[in-house]
Amino acid sequence: MIIVALLVAAACVYWAWCAARAQRAERMTAALPALPALPLIGHGALFLGSTQKILRNVEDIADLAFKHKGAAKLWLGPKLYVAIGNPVDAQYVLDNFLDKDIVYRFLRPWLGHGLFVAPLALWKTHRKVLLPVFANKVVEEYMGVIAEQAGVLLDRLHERAGKPEFDVLPYITACTLDIVFE
């Protein structure tokens, strides 16, 4: 019985702590618009369902941000996130807040373990190595190859148009390899 009481007390303390943080965050972002949210899960329900439904909800959030000074807020459980639509603001955030949020763990099934979801230390190391490869001059030299291979990809995908669903990954992979090894 004592264990149950301690667990309930711990849950209450945690809830109070989350509520205090949420109130502070809500005060700081009071001017930002938000879509209607549910208690406890916030806007989490927007990210459930089919891929098309999720993308439509993301578009709604982006539209809201663009219509209201380039930012909108959304709550995922007790965590506040700000969707930024203004490129200048986004650049400031990207330059000054490099640590990845825990939510990136949930992106790994879709994005793999690449640099986009890598921890900061790994990202910095690999970025320094890769940066010269993506310099404007180098990329400009490959534009012809990229355009040519994109045309090949479009031709291959056009052959499948109107037919049953298919996995595009082999086509994209082949295009990527053709560009890299051209």
Secondary structure, 3 states (H helix, E strand, C coil): CHHHHHHHHHHHHHHHHHHHHHHHHHHHCCCCCCCCCECCCECHHHHCCCHHHHHHHHHHHHHHHHHCCCEEEEEECCEEEEEECCHHHHHHHHHHCCCCCCCHHHHHHHHCCCHHHCCHHHHHHHHHHHHHHHCHHHHHHHHHHHHHHHHHHHHHHHHHCCCCCCCCHHHHHHHHHHHHCC
